[in-house]
């Protein structure tokens, strides 16, 4: 199974909450399954004695719920809350503590190693996925006491202190819903993964939790800290690279440079004062003769990410120039291949460039572009289509964001589907807007997989908001203007989720795949034949 980072776990849980599952419900389910696992490793009741050591976050809440269910099974339970009761940080955890506060054996403070020795098993419910920094007091003292006791430990979700200088070493870990990064036999002991009731959609589809990926700038951020993007495109089409660049700026990247051949470069300069345009080539398209100058120009701009292909056309010389550019760029710079740039994956001389880099290379094909790469049409059946695209992703060593009636995002291992878009989004230039958003996120150090998940949901969310005001006839420029207010709404929801103050995300009730034919939701740029 794919191991999840702490950020991924937060996104996953947020998407479960967005679909109507409460933190209280998840916490109760966690307590029940942890109690079942603990019962396997302690003496049978009434002789079994289990110690539970809890922190003040939701992991502690899981521990409180575990105590409730273990008492119901007849075990003798001692529970230590190592912080003051007023430092229980979440409403759900406080409610779980109130359920057990009158039980015998509830203690406040760090347990003594000698007291812990009186138990068959210790349950670690101090931090879980809620922390990644070096341990501070009282957690460090609690880890020391548990280690000195010599009693076998069962960790809840993620052992306390994994990845720090003072980790706890459990014999077993019960991972809730999914395994987490950092879990090995040395760090987590024997790992058992137990479901706690996440909906299938939260595990397989994008949701508003994706907004937790958004890299917010700090108060001391200066120009350039939020990423520099270079867009290489234009030639036969001038609107496509401009739309991608403007979308990237609306999505929060600091600087965007467009590199285009003349006369397209001159036309693009006239679209907006926000666009910085540099010209390479004078024949209306990029050619093989431009390859060296193209890379030197890109390199001189010191980009954090590179977007290639928008509006560039598919002359053989253009493909040769892009192939050379890709060879120079990887693995130095994250690269997005969109529109005509996806042809590199279908070109024999470019194929050797693929195969090793998942996090830094992204392809964003629609159905016709994917056909060119595969040589055959993908299945209309979602499971079969997912298998085909996952296999291609693994072969290419590239993340793929397939734009269709249901968008599919995969790095060859994990996958997500995106059903958040409105049929009105099927408009020329929408694909360029999407690639600009995703490239801007990659310039800000999100992986291709993370950026694609957030970007696909974000533009879909924007299209739903737009339709409420504009009905059909939405233009790509409308979508660009809708990017910032959509982000504001998404981030507000994410903040509300983190504080437990928001209801399910109402827009998730919309799914274009329920009403539209195959490929109807596929955003395609003006560079499409």
C-alpha positions as CSV (number, residue, x, y, z in Angstrom):
1,X,0.0,0.0,0.0
2,X,1.1,3.6,-0.6
3,X,2.5,5.3,2.5
4,X,1.0,8.7,3.2
5,X,2.9,11.8,4.3
6,X,1.5,13.8,7.3
7,X,0.2,16.4,4.8
8,X,-1.5,13.7,2.7
9,X,-3.1,12.3,5.9
10,X,-4.5,15.7,6.7
11,X,-5.9,16.1,3.2
12,X,-7.4,12.6,3.3
13,X,-9.2,13.3,6.6
14,X,-10.4,16.7,5.4
15,X,-11.9,15.1,2.4
16,X,-13.7,12.5,4.6
17,X,-15.1,15.4,6.7
18,X,-16.2,17.2,3.5
19,X,-18.3,14.2,2.6
20,X,-20.2,14.3,5.9
21,X,-18.1,12.1,8.3
22,X,-17.5,13.9,11.6
23,X,-14.3,13.8,13.5
24,X,-16.3,12.5,16.5
25,X,-17.3,9.5,14.4
26,X,-13.8,8.8,13.2
27,X,-12.5,9.1,16.8
28,X,-15.1,6.6,18.1
29,X,-14.2,4.2,15.3
30,X,-10.5,4.6,16.0
31,X,-11.1,3.9,19.7
32,X,-13.0,0.7,18.8
33,X,-10.4,-0.7,16.5
34,X,-7.4,0.2,18.7
35,X,-9.2,-1.5,21.6
36,X,-9.6,-4.6,19.5
37,X,-5.9,-4.6,18.6
38,X,-4.9,-3.9,22.2
39,X,-7.0,-6.8,23.4
40,X,-4.8,-9.1,21.2
41,X,-1.6,-8.2,23.1
42,X,-2.8,-8.1,26.7
43,X,-3.9,-10.7,29.2
44,X,-7.6,-11.6,29.0
45,X,-9.9,-9.6,31.3
46,X,-10.3,-9.3,34.2
47,X,-6.5,-9.9,34.6
48,X,-5.5,-7.8,31.7
49,X,-4.1,-4.4,32.7
50,X,-3.5,-1.8,30.0
51,X,-1.9,1.7,30.3
52,X,-2.8,4.4,27.8
53,X,-0.6,7.5,27.6
54,X,-2.4,10.5,25.9
55,X,-1.5,13.9,24.5
56,X,-3.9,16.8,24.1
57,X,-4.7,16.5,20.4
58,X,-6.9,14.1,18.3
59,X,-4.4,11.2,18.9
60,X,-5.1,11.7,22.6
61,X,-8.8,11.7,21.7
62,X,-8.3,8.3,20.0
63,X,-6.7,7.2,23.3
64,X,-9.7,8.4,25.4
65,X,-12.1,6.5,23.1
66,X,-9.8,3.4,23.4
67,X,-10.1,3.6,27.2
68,X,-13.8,3.7,26.9
69,X,-14.0,0.6,24.8
70,X,-11.4,-1.4,26.7
71,X,-13.3,-0.7,29.9
72,X,-16.4,-2.0,28.2
73,X,-14.5,-5.2,27.4
74,X,-13.6,-5.7,31.1
75,X,-10.0,-4.6,31.0
76,X,-8.4,-2.7,33.9
77,X,-7.3,0.6,32.4
78,X,-5.0,3.3,33.6
79,X,-4.9,6.5,31.5
80,X,-2.4,9.3,31.8
81,X,-3.2,12.6,30.2
82,X,0.3,14.2,30.1
83,X,-0.9,17.7,29.6
84,X,-3.4,19.7,31.7
85,X,-7.1,19.2,30.9
86,X,-7.4,22.7,29.6
87,X,-4.8,21.9,26.9
88,X,-7.0,19.3,25.2
89,X,-7.0,21.1,21.9
90,X,-10.0,19.9,19.9
91,X,-13.7,19.7,20.7
92,X,-13.9,16.1,19.7
93,X,-11.0,15.1,22.0
94,X,-12.6,17.0,24.9
95,X,-15.9,15.2,24.3
96,X,-14.1,11.9,24.4
97,X,-12.4,12.8,27.6
98,X,-15.7,13.8,29.2
99,X,-16.9,10.3,28.5
100,X,-14.2,8.8,30.7
101,X,-13.3,11.6,33.2
102,X,-15.2,9.8,36.1
103,X,-13.6,6.4,35.4
104,X,-11.2,5.1,38.0
105,X,-7.5,5.2,36.9
106,X,-7.5,8.6,35.1
107,X,-4.3,10.5,35.9
108,X,-3.0,13.9,34.9
109,X,0.7,14.2,34.3
110,X,3.6,12.1,33.1
111,X,3.5,8.4,34.2
112,X,6.3,6.9,36.3
113,X,8.2,4.0,34.8
114,X,7.6,1.9,37.9
115,X,3.8,2.4,37.7
116,X,3.9,1.5,34.0
117,X,5.6,-1.8,34.8
118,X,2.4,-3.0,36.5
119,X,0.7,-3.3,33.1
120,X,0.7,-5.9,30.3
121,X,0.6,-3.3,27.5
122,X,1.1,0.4,27.0
123,X,-0.9,2.2,24.3
124,X,0.9,5.3,22.9
125,X,-1.7,7.9,22.0
126,X,0.4,11.0,22.5
127,X,1.0,12.7,19.1
128,X,0.3,10.4,16.1
129,X,0.3,12.3,12.8
130,X,-0.1,15.6,14.7
131,X,3.6,16.3,15.0
132,X,6.9,16.2,13.1
133,X,9.2,18.4,15.2
134,X,11.7,17.3,17.9
135,X,9.9,16.2,21.0
136,X,9.5,18.8,23.8
137,X,8.3,18.3,27.4
138,X,6.3,16.6,28.6
139,X,6.4,14.3,25.6
140,X,10.1,13.6,25.9
141,X,9.8,12.6,29.6
142,X,6.8,10.4,28.8
143,X,8.8,8.6,26.0
144,X,11.6,8.1,28.4
145,X,9.3,6.6,31.1
146,X,7.7,4.2,28.6
147,X,11.0,3.1,27.2
148,X,12.4,2.5,30.8
149,X,9.4,0.5,31.8
150,X,10.2,-2.3,29.3
151,X,6.5,-3.0,28.7
152,X,5.4,-3.8,25.2
153,X,3.9,-0.8,23.4
154,X,1.1,-0.5,20.8
155,X,1.2,2.9,19.0
156,X,-1.9,4.6,17.7
157,X,-1.6,5.6,14.0
158,X,2.1,6.7,14.2
159,X,4.6,6.2,17.0
160,X,5.4,9.3,19.0
161,X,8.7,10.9,17.9
162,X,9.1,9.0,14.5
163,X,11.9,10.8,12.6
164,X,13.2,12.7,15.7
165,X,16.2,12.2,17.9
166,X,14.1,10.7,20.8
167,X,11.5,8.3,19.2
168,X,9.4,5.8,21.0
169,X,10.0,2.2,19.8
170,X,6.7,0.3,19.8
171,X,6.3,-3.5,19.2
172,X,3.1,-2.9,17.3
173,X,1.4,0.0,15.5
174,X,-2.2,0.2,14.4
175,X,-2.3,2.6,11.4
176,X,-5.7,4.2,11.0
177,X,-7.1,3.9,7.5
178,X,-3.7,4.1,5.7
179,X,0.0,3.4,6.4
180,X,2.1,6.5,7.0
181,X,5.6,7.5,5.8
182,X,8.4,6.6,8.2
183,X,6.8,3.3,9.2
184,X,9.3,0.5,9.2
185,X,9.9,-2.6,11.4
186,X,12.5,-0.5,13.3
187,X,10.4,2.6,13.8
188,X,6.8,1.2,14.1
189,X,7.2,-2.6,14.8
190,X,4.6,-4.8,13.3
191,X,2.0,-2.5,11.5
192,X,-1.7,-3.3,11.2
193,X,-3.8,-1.1,9.0
194,X,-7.4,-0.7,10.2
195,X,-10.3,1.2,8.6
196,X,-12.1,3.8,10.7
197,X,-14.8,4.6,8.2
198,X,-13.4,6.9,5.6
199,X,-15.7,7.0,2.6
200,X,-14.4,5.5,-0.6
201,X,-14.7,8.9,-2.3
202,X,-12.3,10.4,0.2
203,X,-9.7,7.7,-0.6
204,X,-10.1,7.8,-4.4
205,X,-11.3,11.3,-5.4
206,X,-10.1,14.9,-4.9
207,X,-11.9,17.2,-2.6
208,X,-11.6,20.5,-0.8
209,X,-9.0,19.0,1.5
210,X,-6.7,19.5,-1.5
211,X,-6.5,23.2,-0.5
212,X,-4.4,22.1,2.4
213,X,-1.6,21.5,-0.2
214,X,-1.6,25.2,-1.1
215,X,1.8,26.8,-0.1
216,X,0.9,30.0,1.7
217,X,3.6,32.6,1.8
218,X,5.0,33.7,5.1
219,X,5.1,37.3,6.5
220,X,8.7,37.6,5.5
221,X,8.3,36.4,1.9
222,X,10.1,38.4,-0.7
223,X,9.8,38.6,-4.5
224,X,10.7,35.2,-6.0
225,X,10.0,33.2,-2.9
226,X,6.7,32.1,-4.3
227,X,8.2,30.7,-7.4
228,X,9.4,31.6,-10.9
229,X,7.8,29.9,-13.9
230,X,8.8,29.9,-17.5
231,X,6.2,29.1,-20.2
232,X,7.6,27.9,-23.6
233,X,4.9,28.0,-26.2
234,X,3.2,30.0,-28.9
235,X,3.8,30.1,-32.6
236,X,0.7,29.1,-34.5
237,X,-1.4,30.1,-31.5
238,X,-0.7,33.1,-29.3
239,X,-3.6,32.9,-26.8
240,X,-2.6,29.6,-25.2
241,X,0.7,30.6,-23.6
242,X,-0.8,33.9,-22.5
243,X,-3.7,32.1,-20.8
244,X,-1.4,29.7,-19.1
245,X,0.9,32.5,-17.8
246,X,-2.0,34.7,-16.6
247,X,-3.6,31.7,-14.8
248,X,-0.2,30.9,-13.1
249,X,-0.1,34.5,-11.8
250,X,-3.6,34.3,-10.6
251,X,-2.7,31.1,-8.8
252,X,0.0,32.9,-6.8
253,X,3.3,32.3,-8.5
254,X,5.6,35.4,-8.3
255,X,7.0,35.7,-11.8
256,X,6.2,34.2,-15.2
257,X,8.2,34.6,-18.4
258,X,6.9,33.4,-21.7
259,X,9.3,32.3,-24.4
260,X,7.8,32.3,-27.9
261,X,9.0,32.7,-31.5
262,X,8.4,35.8,-33.5
263,X,6.0,37.1,-34.6
264,X,3.9,35.4,-31.9
265,X,6.0,36.9,-29.2
266,X,5.2,40.4,-30.3
267,X,1.5,39.6,-30.3
268,X,1.6,38.1,-26.9
269,X,3.3,41.2,-25.5
270,X,0.2,43.2,-26.4
271,X,-2.2,41.0,-24.4
272,X,-1.4,42.2,-20.9
273,X,1.3,44.3,-19.1
274,X,1.5,41.4,-16.6
275,X,3.2,39.3,-19.2
276,X,7.0,39.2,-19.7
277,X,7.7,37.9,-23.1
278,X,11.1,36.8,-24.6
279,X,11.5,35.8,-28.2
280,X,13.5,32.8,-29.5
281,X,13.2,32.0,-33.2
282,X,11.9,34.1,-36.1
283,X,10.1,31.6,-38.4
284,X,6.7,31.6,-36.6
285,X,7.5,28.3,-34.9
286,X,10.3,26.8,-32.8
287,X,12.8,24.9,-34.9
288,X,15.6,22.5,-34.3
289,X,18.0,25.3,-34.9
290,X,16.5,27.2,-31.9
291,X,17.2,24.4,-29.4
292,X,20.5,25.7,-28.0
293,X,19.3,29.3,-27.7
294,X,16.0,28.1,-26.2
295,X,17.7,26.2,-23.4
296,X,20.2,29.1,-22.7
297,X,17.3,31.5,-22.4
298,X,15.4,29.2,-20.1
299,X,18.5,28.7,-18.0
300,X,19.2,32.4,-17.7
301,X,15.7,33.0,-16.1
302,X,16.4,30.5,-13.2
303,X,12.9,29.0,-13.2
304,X,11.5,26.9,-10.4
305,X,9.3,25.1,-13.0
306,X,8.9,24.9,-16.8
307,X,5.7,24.6,-18.8
308,X,6.2,23.5,-22.3
309,X,3.8,23.2,-25.3
310,X,0.9,25.6,-25.1
311,X,0.0,26.8,-28.6
312,X,3.4,25.7,-30.0
313,X,2.1,23.5,-32.9
314,X,3.5,20.2,-33.9
315,X,6.0,20.9,-36.6
316,X,8.8,18.3,-36.6
317,X,11.4,21.0,-35.8
318,X,9.3,22.1,-32.9
319,X,9.2,18.6,-31.4
320,X,13.0,18.4,-31.9
321,X,13.6,21.7,-30.1
322,X,11.3,20.6,-27.2
323,X,13.1,17.2,-27.0
324,X,16.4,18.9,-26.6
325,X,14.9,21.3,-24.0
326,X,13.5,18.4,-22.0
327,X,16.9,16.7,-22.0
328,X,18.5,19.7,-20.5
329,X,15.7,20.5,-18.0
330,X,15.3,17.1,-16.4
331,X,16.2,16.5,-13.7
332,X,17.2,20.1,-12.9
333,X,13.7,21.7,-13.1
334,X,10.1,20.4,-12.6
335,X,8.5,20.2,-16.1
336,X,4.9,20.2,-17.2
337,X,4.2,19.0,-20.8
338,X,0.9,20.3,-22.0
339,X,-1.0,20.3,-25.3
340,X,1.6,20.0,-28.1
341,X,4.3,19.3,-25.5
342,X,2.7,15.9,-24.8
343,X,3.9,14.8,-28.2
344,X,7.3,14.2,-26.7
345,X,6.0,11.1,-25.0
346,X,4.9,9.8,-28.4
347,X,8.1,10.6,-30.2
348,X,10.7,7.9,-30.6
349,X,13.7,10.1,-30.2
350,X,12.3,11.7,-27.0
351,X,11.2,8.4,-25.3
352,X,14.7,7.7,-23.8
353,X,14.3,10.9,-21.7
354,X,11.4,9.3,-19.8
355,X,11.4,6.6,-17.3
356,X,12.8,7.7,-13.9
357,X,11.4,11.0,-12.5
358,X,7.9,10.9,-11.1
359,X,7.8,14.0,-8.9
360,X,9.3,16.4,-11.4
361,X,7.6,15.5,-14.6
362,X,3.9,15.9,-15.5
363,X,1.9,15.2,-18.6
364,X,-1.6,16.7,-19.0
365,X,-3.1,15.0,-22.0
366,X,-6.7,14.9,-23.0
367,X,-8.3,12.0,-24.8
368,X,-6.9,12.7,-28.3
369,X,-3.4,13.5,-26.9
370,X,-3.4,10.3,-24.9
371,X,-4.3,8.3,-28.0
372,X,-1.2,9.7,-29.7
373,X,1.0,8.5,-26.8
374,X,-0.6,5.0,-26.4
375,X,-1.5,4.3,-30.0
376,X,-5.0,3.3,-29.0
377,X,-8.0,4.8,-27.3
378,X,-8.4,4.4,-23.5
379,X,-11.3,2.4,-22.2
380,X,-14.6,4.1,-21.4
381,X,-14.7,1.9,-18.3
382,X,-13.2,3.8,-15.4
383,X,-11.4,0.9,-13.7
384,X,-9.9,-0.2,-17.0
385,X,-8.9,3.3,-18.0
386,X,-7.3,3.9,-14.6
387,X,-5.2,0.7,-15.0
388,X,-4.1,1.7,-18.5
389,X,-3.1,5.2,-17.5
390,X,-1.4,4.0,-14.3
391,X,0.7,1.6,-16.3
392,X,1.7,4.3,-18.8
393,X,2.6,6.6,-15.9
394,X,4.9,3.9,-14.5
395,X,6.5,3.3,-17.9
396,X,7.1,7.0,-18.6
397,X,8.3,7.8,-15.1
398,X,5.9,10.7,-15.2
399,X,2.8,11.8,-13.3
400,X,-0.2,12.0,-15.6
401,X,-3.2,14.3,-15.3
402,X,-5.6,13.0,-17.8
403,X,-8.4,15.4,-18.6
404,X,-11.7,13.7,-19.3
405,X,-15.3,13.4,-18.1
406,X,-13.6,12.2,-15.0
407,X,-10.1,13.5,-14.6
408,X,-7.5,10.9,-13.6
409,X,-4.3,11.8,-11.7
410,X,-1.7,9.2,-11.1
411,X,2.1,8.8,-10.5
412,X,2.0,5.2,-11.5
413,X,1.4,4.1,-7.9
414,X,-1.3,6.2,-6.2
415,X,-4.2,7.8,-8.1
416,X,-7.0,10.2,-7.6
417,X,-10.1,10.9,-9.7
418,X,-11.5,14.4,-10.0
419,X,-15.2,14.8,-10.7
420,X,-15.4,18.5,-9.6
421,X,-16.0,20.4,-12.8
422,X,-19.0,21.7,-14.7
423,X,-19.8,21.0,-18.4
424,X,-19.5,24.7,-19.0
425,X,-15.7,24.4,-18.5
426,X,-15.5,22.7,-22.0
427,X,-14.2,25.8,-23.7
428,X,-11.0,26.6,-25.7
429,X,-8.2,27.7,-23.4
430,X,-9.5,25.9,-20.2
431,X,-6.7,23.3,-20.5
432,X,-4.1,26.1,-20.7
433,X,-5.6,27.7,-17.6
434,X,-5.3,24.3,-15.8
435,X,-1.7,23.7,-16.9
436,X,-0.8,27.3,-15.7
437,X,-2.3,26.6,-12.3
438,X,-0.6,23.3,-11.9
439,X,2.8,24.6,-13.2
440,X,2.6,27.5,-10.7
441,X,2.1,25.0,-7.8
442,X,5.0,22.9,-9.0
443,X,7.1,26.1,-9.1
444,X,6.3,26.4,-5.4
445,X,7.6,23.0,-4.7
446,X,4.5,20.8,-4.7
447,X,5.1,17.4,-6.3
448,X,3.5,16.9,-9.7
449,X,0.9,14.6,-8.0
450,X,0.0,17.1,-5.3
451,X,-0.1,20.0,-7.8
452,X,-2.4,18.1,-10.2
453,X,-4.8,17.1,-7.4
454,X,-5.1,20.6,-6.2
455,X,-5.1,22.2,-9.7
456,X,-7.8,19.9,-11.1
457,X,-10.1,20.4,-8.1
458,X,-9.4,24.2,-8.0
459,X,-10.4,24.9,-11.6
460,X,-13.4,22.6,-11.3
461,X,-14.5,24.4,-8.2
462,X,-14.1,27.7,-10.1
463,X,-16.3,26.5,-12.9
464,X,-19.1,25.5,-10.5
465,X,-18.9,28.9,-8.9
466,X,-18.9,30.6,-12.4
467,X,-21.9,28.7,-13.6
468,X,-24.0,29.9,-10.7
469,X,-23.5,33.4,-12.0
470,X,-22.9,33.1,-15.7
471,X,-24.6,29.9,-16.8
472,X,-23.1,28.6,-20.1
473,X,-20.8,30.7,-22.3
474,X,-18.0,30.8,-19.8
475,X,-14.6,31.9,-21.3
476,X,-11.1,30.9,-20.3
477,X,-10.5,34.5,-19.2
478,X,-13.5,34.2,-16.9
479,X,-11.9,31.2,-15.3
480,X,-8.7,33.1,-14.7
481,X,-10.5,35.9,-12.9
482,X,-12.3,33.3,-10.8
483,X,-9.1,31.6,-9.6
484,X,-8.3,33.9,-6.6
485,X,-11.9,34.1,-5.1
486,X,-12.2,30.4,-5.5
487,X,-9.0,29.9,-3.6
488,X,-10.2,32.3,-0.9
489,X,-13.3,30.1,-0.4
490,X,-11.3,26.9,-0.5
491,X,-8.8,28.1,2.1
492,X,-11.6,29.4,4.3
493,X,-13.1,25.9,4.2
494,X,-9.8,24.3,5.0
495,X,-9.3,26.6,8.0
496,X,-12.8,25.8,9.2
497,X,-12.1,22.1,8.9
498,X,-8.9,22.5,11.0
499,X,-10.9,24.2,13.8
500,X,-13.9,21.9,13.5
501,X,-16.3,24.7,12.6
502,X,-17.5,24.0,9.1
503,X,-20.2,21.6,7.7
504,X,-19.6,19.3,4.7
505,X,-18.5,20.9,1.4
506,X,-21.8,21.5,-0.4
507,X,-20.3,21.7,-4.0
508,X,-19.3,18.0,-3.8
509,X,-22.9,17.1,-4.5
510,X,-22.2,18.1,-8.2
511,X,-20.6,15.6,-10.5
512,X,-20.5,16.3,-14.2
513,X,-19.8,12.6,-14.9
514,X,-23.4,11.8,-13.9
515,X,-24.9,13.9,-16.7
516,X,-22.3,14.3,-19.4
517,X,-21.1,12.0,-22.1
518,X,-17.5,10.6,-22.3
519,X,-14.9,13.3,-22.4
520,X,-17.4,16.1,-22.0
521,X,-15.6,17.6,-19.1
522,X,-12.2,17.6,-20.8
523,X,-10.7,21.1,-20.9
524,X,-8.8,21.5,-24.2
525,X,-6.7,24.5,-25.3
526,X,-6.8,26.4,-28.5
527,X,-3.7,24.5,-29.7
528,X,-5.8,21.3,-30.2
529,X,-6.3,20.4,-33.9
